[in-house]
């Protein structure tokens, strides 16, 4: 008995000792890490809050606890530390300098993305998620031709057909009825039908769904609300993808819905590869996936998974962005009578016979419509989250040398709200984009030499610039022209709060209480 007690005592003692030693090792490791991060790290001398340099929990607090507030907070840090460069977490720098934007998002430098962001969209092998510059270049080159301005102009009749469908439905179903219409959802259905048709030659006909409530459109909206959890804890996804879909749906229905969407995209790819969807053969436009399959990419780049990931990203990237920009445009045009009247007058002149809609190229030449779209892009921002890049060689910024491998980034929000470039930057003012009426020269930036458009970057710039930019412009030109020319729309209980960025979840989100852009059709 005594022996047993002795053995128990000694095993308790050794357990206690091991726990104590582990605890002391942990404390020692934390102290070393803190000293390293605060004093020895190659970016320790950059300005910024010590706490941010010490731990990423600083960022997590703003982005998860305060729900997408870190981007806005970093803008304040730039003001507090009175400098264009600030350390925002233990390993990353933010640069708020409009003249440096094109260096960060460069067309010529071989910058990589950061591996931490590879998992975001659960599409690790898509071009958009690709970390390495060289591999991205290979993947992107195979897609560029299908998103060229010329290819998109050939697709314009399909976009017009969907704008016809949208406007006819608005007038016949809602016109004069007094029924409130959720334009946010209607725009979502419009852009979803366009991008899925373009990608897979499959029209999902979301524009036919009752009250424009399409599950897939809602899924994409919901995805936005999870972004920071997925971005800051990417390993969560790696676990979730191994679980059965029904279980994920139970644990977190938003992520479950995303997996369901991904399974659907996989089905689309299989249907094309296995000959069940042959529509692409007679489609009026090339389909992205078929073109990738027929491209010169090496065989490993044409795997089912790769094609599925590209399909996922293209559809995902093409939906919320276009929808949100059109919401911003619709609200501001309807909110200010003089903007609405000026746009209506221009459209009436360019499009006198309602049965003969102008071609896309003609719409693109309309200065005021163009200015409305530019101003809407400025205030909808595109990807408002900072888009970090890393360099294999040191980067010189002012008197600072950014060490190789250090992520550096900026947010387009800082650029679009730079008061020197865009005075009264929170005001929606399309006239800032109009050419000088006397000299005819386009609007210039603050130095009086560079074009103002240089500072409008909702699509980012450089090698990773938005692939779908021309498609996005075509959708916006055609949809907004049709809507304002053919429908009598008025806002219903919708205010600026519904289109103003309240938080950042990769894209800009309005106030959580917003009910979307609601309208009546007269
Ligand atoms: C107003 C509309 C849009 C805006 C503001 C926008 C904005 C952006 C931005 C800022 C990026 C860069 C993201 C990064 O660096 O990670 C991007 C990438 C991308 N966008 Fe768009 N986008 C729009 C519409 C579209 C559409 C309609 C499509 C699809 C057809 C699309 C497809 C893509 C793809 C595939 C990428 C990844 C490109 C790459 O990494 O090579 N986007 N977009």
Boltz pocket constraint, residues with backbone or C-beta under 6 A from the ligand:
constraints:
  - pocket:
      binder: B
      contacts: [[A, 127], [A, 128], [A, 129], [A, 140], [A, 195], [A, 313], [A, 314], [A, 315], [A, 317], [A, 318], [A, 319], [A, 321], [A, 322], [A, 325], [A, 381], [A, 382], [A, 383], [A, 387], [A, 457], [A, 458], [A, 459], [A, 460], [A, 463], [A, 464], [A, 465], [A, 466], [A, 467], [A, 468], [A, 469], [A, 471], [A, 472]]
      max_distance: 6.0
